[in-house]
Amino acid sequence: MYAAAALAYNSFSYCYNGSDYDYISGESSGVGLAGQAGARYYFTDHLAVNVEVGGGTFASGGKIGLSYKF
C-alpha cells in the first residue's frame, strides 16, 4: 500500500474556429493539491494486480491494472 501528495499546476489553452463563430481563449487552473493512494497484490512472484485512486487534478479518478515484475 502507498499514499502520495503533490503540489500541482495545470495550464491549458483552448482554441475553437467554427463556421458560426471564432473563440480563442487561454486559461489556467492555478496551483492546487492532489493526492493518491493505491495497493498492489502479487498472485505469483511476478504477476500482480494494482489499484489506485486519486483526487485534486483534472485527471482524478481511479485506475486498475496488471503489473509484471521481470
C-alpha positions as CSV (number, residue, x, y, z in Angstrom):
1,M,0.0,0.0,0.0
2,Y,1.1,3.6,-0.6
3,A,-0.1,7.1,-0.5
4,A,1.3,10.3,-2.0
5,A,0.6,14.0,-2.1
6,A,1.5,16.5,-4.8
7,L,1.5,20.2,-5.4
8,A,0.2,20.7,-9.0
9,Y,-0.2,23.4,-11.5
10,N,-2.4,22.8,-14.5
11,S,-2.2,25.1,-17.5
12,F,-4.2,24.7,-20.7
13,S,-5.4,26.7,-23.7
14,Y,-8.5,26.3,-25.9
15,C,-8.9,27.4,-29.5
16,Y,-12.1,26.9,-31.5
17,N,-12.6,28.1,-35.0
18,G,-16.1,27.1,-36.1
19,S,-18.2,28.0,-39.1
20,D,-20.6,30.2,-37.0
21,Y,-18.1,32.0,-34.7
22,D,-14.4,32.2,-33.7
23,Y,-13.5,31.8,-30.0
24,I,-9.9,32.0,-28.8
25,S,-9.1,31.9,-25.1
26,G,-6.4,30.6,-22.7
27,E,-6.9,29.7,-19.0
28,S,-5.1,28.3,-16.1
29,S,-6.3,26.4,-13.0
30,G,-3.6,27.8,-10.8
31,V,-1.9,25.8,-8.0
32,G,-3.7,23.1,-6.2
33,L,-3.1,20.0,-4.1
34,A,-3.5,16.4,-5.4
35,G,-3.3,13.1,-3.6
36,Q,-3.4,9.4,-4.5
37,A,-3.4,6.1,-2.7
38,G,-3.0,2.6,-4.0
39,A,-2.2,-1.0,-3.5
40,R,-0.6,-3.9,-5.4
41,Y,-1.3,-7.6,-4.7
42,Y,1.0,-10.3,-6.2
43,F,-0.7,-13.5,-7.2
44,T,2.7,-15.1,-8.1
45,D,6.3,-13.9,-7.8
46,H,6.0,-11.9,-11.0
47,L,2.3,-11.1,-11.6
48,A,0.2,-8.6,-9.6
49,V,-3.0,-6.6,-9.8
50,N,-2.8,-2.9,-8.8
51,V,-5.5,-0.4,-7.8
52,E,-5.1,3.3,-7.4
53,V,-7.4,6.2,-6.6
54,G,-6.6,9.9,-6.7
55,G,-8.1,13.3,-6.4
56,G,-7.4,17.0,-6.9
57,T,-6.4,17.2,-10.5
58,F,-8.1,17.2,-13.9
59,A,-7.0,13.5,-14.2
60,S,-8.7,12.5,-11.0
61,G,-10.3,9.1,-10.7
62,G,-9.2,5.5,-10.4
63,K,-7.0,3.1,-12.2
64,I,-6.8,-0.7,-12.1
65,G,-4.2,-2.8,-13.9
66,L,-1.8,-5.6,-14.0
67,S,1.9,-5.4,-13.1
68,Y,4.6,-7.8,-14.2
69,K,8.0,-7.9,-12.4
70,F,10.9,-9.1,-14.6
